[in-house]
């Protein structure tokens, strides 16, 4: 966990830059590196761009191949300890400086609201499977992110959650119950607003799926972060950004009030 705190976002990018430096110094192409390590050229390119973590024996093979004398091996250990997926580092860099964070989730509890046990159940569900060390590092990184609630000055954080996300018993019914009670405690923070989407609506502003809105310190810059099966990306240009903020405003209007949502979360927890 200490490594995660020290390293933070950017570990995989640092590894990628160092890999490229040693590869070019050794006058090797990405194809040559991939051939020796059992990777394709595009996979090596993704690692060099910091978009993918090196896996298995890749690091040891390539460290020897390019003559890095253990430097790449050491850097790779820092990446594993961080528990942060390579593709998520850019988002975390923006989240860390945001004064407004607004999230809509429809199929599971937001990472910022997860307990240790619920987060572990989420990572245990990953396909392809993650190894035990990777799961534990990822859980620690996710829980550490939640320190943002208590930053000085604190960001404004709002959530709209579908009831389906609050009733799916990932891990077990007891794991879910404890996470619901944790959410209820977070709802009492002055900088946090949690709303549950009303069931049975004939119209719904969130049919395109979950997304996250970020507002910068000067409130002049806004970002939209979207994850899906096919990839993850930021929206930074109008009218897409404005449309997403309007969509989120509609979601909040369609959802239950924070007060009713708090009572509903307590009720779901009691019934588990």
PyMOL commands that set and color helices and strands:
alter all, ss='L'
color gray80, all
select helices_A, chain A and resi 2-7+11-25+30-37+41-48+58-66+71-82+86-95+111-113+116-124+132-150+163-166+173-186+240-254+258-271
alter helices_A, ss='H'
color red, helices_A
select strands_A, chain A and resi 100-105+156-161+192-196+211-215+222-228+231-235
alter strands_A, ss='S'
color yellow, strands_A
deselect
rebuild
show_as cartoon
